[in-house]
């Protein structure tokens, strides 16, 4: 009897891996190795060589999200662009993440700040000023973000090379002035508290230019600014001290003590504090003369700094005894300012 031709039966252990019926289930489905992507025709190919792509998983439905939160990011940003409302990103973390992009930041900044720009002689409405202040207090509003928006706005008005400037701070200040912001725009509270790197100090300087009297406009911000002024003295940030005092803050005896006794009597900071005191004193004196018809009784106007403060004179006398020239310099400065405020008789009574 002749030998029978052996055949292989699928499913047997002796079958090759390709002949087994479940071999295709064990293969990984590679999306980039599919015949369509490789350009090969599927006609005539064996089933074992076909590779299928994995189906894309659908985003799971979260019933806790609102219909607005379930919208695609592109559509949500398009809706937000028609009327940027700062309350929308603050409604939920999902909306905040979807509306966090540089394009959205620039759009909402332009929409809100344009309402307080172009007020060279008039003042913007209180509602628009409050919205602008809230925007500037936002976490995303950093110096990089604001300066980038400022450059975009100014480029639309005139060429940048038309601004003569001596430094980056002066350059951005001139760009901000060209947009003519309203005088009632409050500085962001986050800029009134230290620490102050160079970019933060430049950011604060822009708003100090457009703020005449922070104390009268917003007493709460003024209290924060006084805390920041004390921090700036401790950091010996003379530029920030000058910027904060420009917004009609008043230097006091306590601040001068801190600058002299606690912080080593930095001459620039001490001079700025005393000059601010004399400026306010002369202004108060002129206002009193105008109110009383030029007759102001002695002692009616008092300086914010006590130039005969015993702690200041004790520090100056000790510093002079140890050979520190700051002691003699401070004594001479206090005598001259006391003479301007109280007259020669008060100077003669000062400690020696």
C-alpha positions as CSV (number, residue, x, y, z in Angstrom):
1,X,0.0,0.0,0.0
2,X,1.5,3.3,-1.0
3,X,2.3,5.9,1.7
4,X,-0.4,8.5,2.1
5,X,0.5,12.2,1.7
6,X,0.8,13.8,5.1
7,X,-1.4,16.9,5.6
8,X,-1.3,19.4,8.4
9,X,-4.4,20.1,10.3
10,X,-5.0,23.5,11.9
11,X,-5.1,23.4,15.6
12,X,-2.6,20.7,16.0
13,X,0.5,21.3,18.1
14,X,2.7,20.4,15.2
15,X,1.2,23.2,13.1
16,X,3.3,26.3,12.4
17,X,2.3,29.5,14.3
18,X,0.9,31.0,11.1
19,X,-1.4,28.0,10.5
20,X,-3.1,28.2,13.8
21,X,-6.5,29.8,13.8
22,X,-5.9,32.2,16.7
23,X,-2.5,33.4,15.5
24,X,-4.0,36.7,14.3
25,X,-5.4,37.5,17.7
26,X,-2.0,37.3,19.3
27,X,-0.3,39.7,16.9
28,X,-0.1,43.3,17.9
29,X,-2.1,45.6,15.7
30,X,0.4,48.2,14.5
31,X,-1.2,51.4,13.1
32,X,1.8,52.5,11.1
33,X,2.4,49.0,9.5
34,X,-1.0,48.7,7.9
35,X,-1.0,48.0,4.1
36,X,-2.8,51.3,3.4
37,X,0.0,53.3,5.0
38,X,2.8,51.3,3.4
39,X,1.3,51.6,-0.1
40,X,1.1,47.8,-0.7
41,X,-2.0,46.4,-2.2
42,X,-4.0,44.0,0.0
43,X,-5.0,41.9,-3.0
44,X,-3.3,38.5,-3.0
45,X,-1.9,38.9,0.5
46,X,-2.3,36.2,3.0
47,X,-4.4,36.8,6.1
48,X,-1.4,36.2,8.3
49,X,0.4,39.3,6.8
50,X,-2.4,41.8,7.1
51,X,-2.0,44.1,10.0
52,X,-4.9,46.1,11.3
53,X,-4.8,49.5,13.1
54,X,-6.1,49.8,16.6
55,X,-9.4,51.6,16.8
56,X,-9.3,55.0,18.4
57,X,-10.8,55.1,21.9
58,X,-13.6,57.5,22.4
59,X,-13.4,60.1,25.2
60,X,-15.3,58.7,28.2
61,X,-18.5,60.6,28.9
62,X,-18.3,62.4,32.2
63,X,-21.9,63.2,33.5
64,X,-20.5,65.7,36.0
65,X,-19.4,68.1,33.3
66,X,-21.8,70.6,31.9
67,X,-22.5,70.8,28.2
68,X,-20.3,73.9,27.9
69,X,-17.4,72.0,29.4
70,X,-17.9,69.1,27.0
71,X,-17.5,71.3,24.0
72,X,-14.2,70.9,22.0
73,X,-11.5,73.3,22.9
74,X,-11.5,75.0,19.5
75,X,-15.3,75.8,19.6
76,X,-15.1,77.0,23.2
77,X,-12.2,79.4,22.5
78,X,-14.2,80.7,19.5
79,X,-17.2,81.4,21.7
80,X,-15.0,83.0,24.3
81,X,-13.5,85.3,21.7
82,X,-16.8,87.0,20.9
83,X,-17.2,88.3,24.5
84,X,-14.3,87.5,26.8
85,X,-15.7,87.3,30.3
86,X,-13.1,86.7,33.0
87,X,-15.7,84.9,35.1
88,X,-15.8,82.0,32.6
89,X,-12.3,80.6,33.1
90,X,-12.8,80.9,36.8
91,X,-16.0,78.8,36.8
92,X,-14.2,75.4,36.7
93,X,-10.8,73.9,36.2
94,X,-11.9,72.3,33.0
95,X,-12.8,75.6,31.4
96,X,-9.6,77.2,32.8
97,X,-7.5,74.5,31.1
98,X,-9.3,74.9,27.8
99,X,-9.0,78.7,27.8
100,X,-5.3,78.7,28.7
101,X,-3.3,79.7,25.6
102,X,-1.3,82.7,24.5
103,X,-3.9,83.5,21.8
104,X,-6.7,83.6,24.3
105,X,-4.6,85.7,26.7
106,X,-3.9,88.3,24.0
107,X,-7.6,88.4,22.9
108,X,-9.0,88.9,26.3
109,X,-6.4,91.5,27.2
110,X,-7.2,93.5,24.1
111,X,-10.9,93.3,24.6
112,X,-10.8,94.6,28.2
113,X,-7.9,97.1,28.1
114,X,-9.2,98.8,25.0
115,X,-12.0,100.3,27.1
116,X,-9.5,102.2,29.3
117,X,-7.1,103.3,26.5
118,X,-7.3,106.6,24.6
119,X,-8.3,108.7,27.7
120,X,-5.8,111.6,27.4
121,X,-8.1,114.2,28.9
122,X,-11.1,112.3,30.3
123,X,-11.5,109.3,32.6
124,X,-12.8,105.8,31.8
125,X,-15.9,104.5,33.6
126,X,-15.5,102.8,37.0
127,X,-16.8,99.5,35.6
128,X,-14.2,99.4,32.9
129,X,-11.4,100.4,35.3
130,X,-12.4,97.7,37.7
131,X,-12.5,95.0,34.9
132,X,-9.0,96.1,33.7
133,X,-7.6,96.0,37.3
134,X,-9.1,92.5,37.7
135,X,-7.5,91.4,34.5
136,X,-4.1,92.7,35.5
137,X,-4.3,90.9,38.8
138,X,-4.8,87.6,37.0
139,X,-2.2,84.9,37.4
140,X,-1.4,84.6,33.7
141,X,-0.7,88.3,33.5
142,X,3.1,88.3,33.9
143,X,5.5,90.9,32.6
144,X,6.3,88.7,29.6
145,X,2.6,88.4,28.7
146,X,1.9,92.1,29.1
147,X,5.0,93.3,27.3
148,X,4.3,91.0,24.4
149,X,0.7,92.4,24.1
150,X,2.1,95.9,24.5
151,X,4.4,95.4,21.6
152,X,1.6,94.1,19.4
153,X,-0.6,97.0,20.2
154,X,2.0,99.6,19.6
155,X,3.2,98.0,16.3
156,X,-0.4,98.6,15.0
157,X,-0.1,102.3,15.8
158,X,3.3,103.3,14.6
159,X,6.8,101.9,13.9
160,X,8.8,101.0,17.0
161,X,11.9,102.8,15.8
162,X,10.1,106.1,16.3
163,X,10.5,105.8,20.1
164,X,13.8,107.2,21.4
165,X,14.6,105.4,24.7
166,X,17.6,104.9,26.9
167,X,16.7,101.5,28.3
168,X,14.1,98.7,28.3
169,X,12.1,100.3,31.1
170,X,11.9,103.7,29.4
171,X,11.1,102.0,26.1
172,X,8.1,100.1,27.5
173,X,6.9,103.2,29.4
174,X,6.8,105.2,26.2
175,X,4.9,102.5,24.5
176,X,2.4,102.5,27.4
177,X,2.1,106.3,27.3
178,X,1.4,106.2,23.6
179,X,-1.7,104.1,24.3
180,X,-3.0,106.8,26.7
181,X,-4.3,104.7,29.6
182,X,-6.9,106.3,31.9
183,X,-5.5,108.0,35.0
184,X,-7.8,106.0,37.3
185,X,-6.3,102.6,36.5
186,X,-5.2,101.0,39.7
187,X,-1.9,99.0,39.8
188,X,-2.3,95.3,40.3
189,X,-2.1,94.4,44.0
190,X,0.4,91.6,43.2
191,X,2.9,94.2,42.1
192,X,2.6,96.1,45.4
193,X,4.1,93.3,47.4
194,X,7.7,92.1,47.2
195,X,10.0,90.6,46.2
196,X,10.8,92.7,43.2
197,X,13.0,91.3,40.4
198,X,13.9,93.7,37.7
199,X,10.9,92.8,35.5
200,X,8.4,93.2,38.3
201,X,9.9,96.6,39.2
202,X,9.5,97.7,35.5
203,X,5.9,96.4,35.5
204,X,5.1,98.5,38.6
205,X,6.7,101.6,37.1
206,X,4.3,101.6,34.2
207,X,1.2,101.9,36.5
208,X,2.8,104.4,38.9
209,X,3.1,106.8,36.0
210,X,-0.7,106.7,35.5
211,X,-1.6,106.8,39.2
212,X,-1.6,110.2,40.8
213,X,-3.0,109.4,44.3
214,X,-3.3,105.8,45.3
215,X,-4.4,106.6,48.8
216,X,-7.4,108.6,47.6
217,X,-8.4,106.2,44.8
218,X,-8.1,102.9,46.8
219,X,-7.2,103.0,50.5
220,X,-7.0,99.1,50.6
221,X,-4.4,99.1,47.9
222,X,-2.6,102.0,49.7
223,X,-2.3,99.9,52.8
224,X,-0.8,97.0,50.8
225,X,1.6,99.5,49.2
226,X,2.8,100.6,52.6
227,X,3.6,97.0,53.4
228,X,5.4,96.7,50.1
229,X,7.3,99.9,50.8
230,X,8.7,98.5,54.0
231,X,9.7,95.3,52.2
232,X,11.4,97.4,49.4
233,X,13.4,99.3,52.1
234,X,14.5,96.0,53.6
235,X,15.6,94.7,50.1
236,X,17.3,98.0,49.5
237,X,15.4,98.4,46.2
238,X,15.8,102.1,45.8
239,X,14.0,102.1,42.4
240,X,10.9,100.4,43.9
241,X,10.9,102.8,46.9
242,X,10.9,105.8,44.6
243,X,8.1,104.2,42.4
244,X,5.9,103.6,45.4
245,X,6.3,107.0,46.8
246,X,5.4,108.6,43.5
247,X,1.8,107.2,44.0
248,X,1.4,109.7,46.9
249,X,2.6,107.5,49.7
250,X,4.1,109.4,52.6
251,X,7.4,108.5,54.3
252,X,7.2,108.3,58.1
253,X,9.6,108.3,61.0
254,X,9.1,104.5,61.3
255,X,10.2,104.0,57.7
256,X,13.2,106.2,58.2
257,X,14.2,104.3,61.3
258,X,14.0,101.1,59.4
259,X,16.1,102.5,56.6
260,X,18.7,103.9,59.0
261,X,18.9,101.5,62.0
262,X,17.7,98.2,60.5
263,X,19.1,98.4,57.0
264,X,22.4,100.2,57.4
265,X,21.5,103.7,56.3
266,X,21.5,103.4,52.5
267,X,22.1,107.0,51.4
268,X,19.9,106.8,48.3
269,X,16.9,105.4,50.1
270,X,17.3,107.8,53.1
271,X,17.5,110.7,50.7
272,X,14.4,109.6,48.8
273,X,12.4,109.2,52.1
274,X,13.4,112.6,53.4
275,X,12.8,114.3,50.0
276,X,9.3,112.8,49.9
277,X,8.6,114.1,53.4
278,X,9.7,117.7,52.4
279,X,7.7,117.5,49.2
280,X,4.5,116.7,51.1
281,X,5.3,119.3,53.8
282,X,5.7,122.1,51.3
283,X,2.5,121.0,49.6
284,X,0.6,121.0,52.9
285,X,2.0,124.4,53.7
286,X,0.9,125.9,50.4
287,X,-2.6,124.5,50.8
288,X,-2.8,125.8,54.3
289,X,-1.8,129.3,53.1
290,X,-4.4,129.2,50.4
291,X,-7.1,128.1,52.9
292,X,-6.2,130.8,55.6
293,X,-5.4,133.6,53.3
294,X,-1.7,133.4,53.8
295,X,-1.8,133.3,57.6
296,X,-0.6,130.0,59.0
297,X,0.1,129.8,62.8
298,X,3.3,128.2,63.9
299,X,3.0,124.4,64.5
300,X,-0.1,124.1,62.4
301,X,1.7,122.1,59.8
302,X,3.9,119.2,60.9
303,X,6.3,117.1,58.9
304,X,5.6,113.3,58.6
305,X,9.2,112.7,59.8
306,X,10.5,113.7,63.2
307,X,13.9,115.1,62.5
308,X,14.7,115.2,66.2
309,X,13.9,111.5,66.8
310,X,16.2,110.2,69.5
311,X,16.8,106.8,67.9
312,X,18.0,108.4,64.6
313,X,20.4,110.7,66.4
314,X,21.7,108.0,68.7
315,X,22.5,105.8,65.7
316,X,24.2,108.7,63.9
317,X,26.3,109.6,66.9
318,X,27.3,106.0,67.4
319,X,28.2,105.6,63.7
320,X,30.3,108.8,63.9
321,X,32.1,107.6,67.0
322,X,33.1,104.4,65.1
323,X,34.5,106.3,62.2
324,X,31.5,105.7,59.9
325,X,31.0,108.7,57.7
326,X,27.3,107.9,57.3
327,X,26.9,109.2,60.9
328,X,28.1,112.7,60.1
329,X,26.2,112.7,56.8
330,X,23.0,111.8,58.5
331,X,23.4,114.4,61.3
332,X,24.0,117.1,58.7
333,X,21.0,116.0,56.7
334,X,18.7,116.0,59.7
335,X,19.9,119.4,60.8
336,X,19.3,121.0,57.4
337,X,15.8,119.5,57.1
338,X,14.9,120.5,60.6
339,X,16.0,124.0,59.9
340,X,13.7,124.1,56.9
341,X,10.8,122.8,59.0
342,X,11.2,124.3,62.4
343,X,13.6,127.3,62.1
344,X,17.0,128.1,63.6
345,X,15.8,127.9,67.2
346,X,14.8,124.3,66.9
347,X,18.1,123.4,65.3
348,X,20.0,124.9,68.3
349,X,18.0,122.5,70.6
350,X,19.0,119.4,68.6
351,X,21.3,116.9,70.2
352,X,25.0,117.4,69.6
